[in-house]
Amino acid sequence: MENGTVINVLYFAQVAELTGTRLENWPLNEPITGEQWLNALEQKYPQLAPTRRLKLAVNQFHVKPSAVINPGDEVAVFEPVTGG
């Protein structure tokens, strides 16, 4: 796949444990909202439900679920509270 037809997804902390991976390429041919993508994430990984509680960063910027994810973007997914 060409870079423009996927998004690079990074999973952190508990999300990485539940998905069994820290990095994944997702096919994405057209823009999608974060909320739509989180719904797709829940379909693929039901153990993450409810995904609406998860936080997203797109291209290293924290975003709201209404933000648009474009092909070629990097998306990070993490729990709302992460320990330090």
Secondary structure as GFF3:
##gff-version 3
##sequence-region A 1 84
A	DSSP	three_ten_helix	3	5	.	.	.	ID=ss1
A	DSSP	beta_strand	6	11	.	.	.	ID=ss2
A	DSSP	alpha_helix	13	19	.	.	.	ID=ss3
A	DSSP	beta_strand	23	27	.	.	.	ID=ss4
A	DSSP	beta_strand	32	33	.	.	.	ID=ss5
A	DSSP	alpha_helix	34	44	.	.	.	ID=ss6
A	DSSP	three_ten_helix	46	48	.	.	.	ID=ss7
A	DSSP	three_ten_helix	51	53	.	.	.	ID=ss8
A	DSSP	beta_strand	55	58	.	.	.	ID=ss9
A	DSSP	beta_strand	61	63	.	.	.	ID=ss10
A	DSSP	beta_strand	68	69	.	.	.	ID=ss11
A	DSSP	beta_strand	74	78	.	.	.	ID=ss12
###
